[in-house]
Amino acid sequence: MAKKTVLVSGGAGYIGSHVTVELDAAGYDVVIADNFSNCDRTNYKGVCKITGKELPLIEMDFCDLQAVRKLFDSYKIDAVIHFAAFKAVGESVDDPLKYYVNNLESFLNILQVARDKGCNVLFSSSATVYGEPEKLPVSELSERKPSTSPYGNTKQMCEDFLRDCVKAYPTIKGIALRYFNPIGAHPSALIGELPRGVPNNLVPFITQTAIGKRECLSVFGNDYPTPDGTCLRDFIDIVDLAKAHVFAVTRMVEGKMEENYEIFNIGTGRPVSVMELITTFEKVNNLKLNYKIAPRRPGDVMSVWCDPTIGEKKLGWKAQRTLEETLASAWAWEKYLAGKK
């Protein structure tokens, strides 16, 4: 059987780069496309070092329909994984139009071309679609709640776009993976999370504070009705999460889907508080962090973690890495970045 080709939109970013490495290791040909609006070439260079090959890299914007068509004309794409979206919850609250224009238009363009070319679509969704859940843990059968942010709203809308297109057009099959909280870095320390400016996610803020790039880490709220007063999340190792994409793509291209549109949670099933994450990082890496308690942040959900049973059963995938391993990898990546500069 000829090798299958997977297009990774936003493939130079944090999640996209790790997924690219795992796809390559599984024997797929990978084409990376990115407009570098939220990343530089650091992770792409790391991917090439890890894989030992110069993978195709196209610099383009997925909001440009003609550029998307040209890309699909240039390669025989069997599946596309879509990461090319803005992802900061707080920023989306402050500037919703930026998120609606970019996140929706880019995915609609992919769906149009995938319909015309006959291509499988894997959408990078999020646990934000569950909003503030009434019952925990959440499973794929849990009700979607009104989003607490425009970012989360774009994830819900894109899921609906994919569901409706799969139903209407026989040339498309689709899977939506609902991520919980990806953290950590590749064990090689050659790729990891590299935010531009002030980090929006917790772990890069922790590592940047630990190395001295940030003076103090803010913990947004310690008065939630949780065991230690801080928010509860399901933190999933980035390599574990990347491997889930390989299982999902294989399920699509090998015709093993039970329905033409499927949804899977990608998480560990274990709730970890913000405070527990901080203290575990300190313990694993033998460090003391400078942090302070700050007011609650608009758009933040108090508690959410997943029931991963359906994904484990149907995809055959399960999270493997421990929180300690993940937080050690995050610190190794931050030190690697410091050594480069």
N, C-alpha and C positions, 0 to 999 in steps of 0.2 A: 504494500500500500504506500502511495506517495505521502511524503510528509505534509502535514497540515500547516497552514500559515495563519497566525493570529496577529491581528492589529491591536496594539495597545495605545489608545489615545491617552495623552498625559503620561506617557511611559517613562519620562525622565523625572517624574515626581517621586514622592516617598513610597506610596503603595505600588505605583506602576513599575518602578525599578525593581522592587522585590518580586513582583509577579513575573516580570520579564525573565529574571534569573531562574525561577522555578519552571517556567514554561520551556526555556532552553534546556534545562536539565532533564525535562520529561520528553525531549525529542521534537518539540515544535519549532518551526521557523517563526521568528518574531520580527515584526516591523514596528518600530517605535515612532510615534508622532507627537509633537509637543510644540507649543508656542512660547515656552519659557517665560510665561507671565508670572509664574509663582515659584520658579526654581531656576537654578543655573545648570551647568553641564557636569557638576561634580558627581552626581549619581550615575549619569550615563557613562562617564569614564570608569566608575567603579564597576558597573555592570560588565563593561568590556574586559576589565581585568579578571573578574570572577569567571566569566564564561570563556575567556581566552579567544574572543573573536570580536570583530568590529561589526556590531549589529546595525542594520539599516536604520537611519535616523532622518525623519522628515520634519523640518521646521515649518509649522503651519497652524492656522487657527480653524477649529472645527465649526466656528460660526460662519465660515466662508463655504457655502454649499458647493461652489465650483471647485474649490481646493479639495473638498472631500471626494467629489466625483473623480477628480484627476488621480487622487491617491488610490481609489478602488480600481481605476482603470489600469494603474501601473503594476498592481499585484493581484494575484488570485487569493483573495481573503476568504478563509473558511469561517472565521469567527472574529468578532471585534469585542474588546473589553473597553468600556468607556469610563475613563477617569478624568477627562478634561473638564473639570468644573471647579468653581470657587467653593471653599469649604469651611470658612470661619463663621461660626454661629453669631458671635457678637457683631462682626462686620456686616453680616446680612441684615441684622436688626437696624443698623445705622444706615445702610445703603441697599434697600431691597431691590431696587431696579437693576443695579449691577448684577445681582444674583439671578433675577428672573430672565434678563436678556441673555446672559452668558450660558447659564446652566440649561435653560430650556431650548434655546436655539441650537446649541451645539448638538444636543441629543436628537432633536427633531431632524437635523441634517443627516445624522448617522442612520436614523430609521428610514428616511427616504431612500438613501443609497443602498442600504441593506435590503430593503424591499425589492429594489430594481435588480440587484446583483444576486439575491438569494443567499443571505449570509446570517449565521447565528449571532445573536446579540447578548452579551453578558453585561448587565448594568450594575454599577457600583452604587448600591443603595446604603441605607443607614438605619440604625436603631432609632434615629430621631422620628421616624414615621410612626412610632408607637406613642409619641408625645409623653404625657405624664400618665403612665398606665395605672389602671385601677387594681390590677392583679399582677403579682410577680411570682415567678419569672414569666417573661413574655415568650410565647411560641409563635410560629408562623400563622397560627389560627387566631391569635389575639387580634382584637379590633385595633385598627389604626385610629389614632386620636388626632384632633386638630393640632397642627404643628405649633410649637412654641417659638418658631423662628422662620423667616423666609427661606433660609437654607434648608431646613427640614421640609418646608412646603415644596421646594423644588424637587426633593427626593420623592415625595408622594406623587407629584404630578408626573415625573418621569416614569415611575412605576406604572402609572395609569396609561401613559402613552404607549409603553411597551406592551402591556396587557391588551390594549385595544388594537394595536397594529398586528400582534400575533393572531388575534381572533379574526381580523379582517383579511390579512394577507397570508396565503399559504406558503410564501417564500421565506417567511421569517419564523424562527423559533427563539425564545428568550428565557433567560434566567436572571432574576434579581437577587443579589446577595446583600443581605442587611447586616452590615458590620456593626459591631459594638465599638470598642475603643482600641484601635490599633496602636501599639507602642513598641519600643525597642528598635533594634537594628540587626543587620545581617551579622552572623558570627565572625565573618572576616573583618568587620569594621570598615569595609570599603564603601558601603552604602547605608543610608539611614535617613532620619527626618532632618531636613535642612530648611527651616522656615526663613522667609525673608523678613527682616525687621524684627519686631517684637513677636515672640511665638504666641499663637492662639491656643495651642494644646499644652497640656500639663507637663508631660515628660521632658520636652525640649526646654521648657522654662526651668524645670528642676536641674537639668544637666548644665544649662547655661549659668544658672545661679551657682552651682557647685564649682564651676571652673572660673567664675569671677566675671563673666560677661554681663551678668545681671546682679544688681546689688541685693535684691530681696525678692523672694517668691511670695505671691499673694495667694492665700487660701480663701476662696470666695464663699464665705458663710460657714459658721460652725454652730448654727442654731437650728439646723434641720432636725426633724424627728427621726434621726438615725442613731445607731449605737454610739458614735462619737461626735455626732452633730454635723459631720461633713457629708457631701454627696456620695452616693454609692454608684459604682460603675462596673462594667464587665470589661476588664482590660485583656486584650488578646494580642499575643505575640505576632509581630509583623510577618515573620517567616511562616508561622502556622496559618495565618490569614492568606498569605500568598499561595500556599499549597492548596487551599480550598478552591482557588480559581482554576488550578490545573484539573482538579476533580470535576468541577462544573463544566469546563470547556470540553473535557473528554466525554462527559455525559451527553453533551449536545452533539459533538461531531460524530460520535459513534452511535447515535440514534437510540440512546438509552432513556430518554426522557419519558415519563409517564403521561405528561401533558405538554402541550406546546409552549405553555408559560408556567414557570415554576419559581417559587420563592424559598430561600433558605436563610436562616439566621447563622451568622458566623461569630461565635463567641465561645467563652469557656463554660458559662453557666455558674460561675463563682463571683458573687459581689465583693468588691474591694472598695473601701472608702478612700477618699483623697488623702486622709491622714495616714492610713495604713500604707498607701503607696509611698508616701514621703518617708515614713520611718523604715520601711523595707529597703528603699534606695539607700538610706543612710547606713543601715546595717550591712547590706551586701557589699557596699563599696567603701566602708569604713570612713564615712564622711559625716560632717555636721552641716546641715543646711540652714541658711538664714531665711526664715519665713515669718509672715505676719498674717493675722486674720483680717480679711477685708469684707466689705458688704457683699451680700448676694449679687450675682450677676444676672441681668435680664436675659431670658431665653434658656437658662439652665434648668434641666429637669432634676428633681431631687434624687430619684432612685430608678435605675433601670438595669436589668441584667437578663440574660436569655436562658431559655430552655433549648439546648442544642440538639435534642434527641432526633428530630426529624432529619436534620442535615447529616448527623452522624450515621443514621440508618440508610438514607437514600443516596447520599454522596459517597459514603464510605470514608468520610474525613472526620478527624477528631483533633482538637487542640492538644499538643504534646508538651510544649515548653513551659517551665515553671516561671512564676513571677520573678523569682530571684535571678534566673538565667536571663530573662528579658531585661531587667533593670541593669544587670551587669553589662549586657550588650549595648544598651543605650549610653552608658558611661564610657565604654571603650570607643564608641563612635565619636562622642564629644571630644575625647582626648586625641583621637586620630585627626579630627578637624583642627584642633589647636596645634598639633604638630606640623600640619601642612602649611600653616601661615606664619 
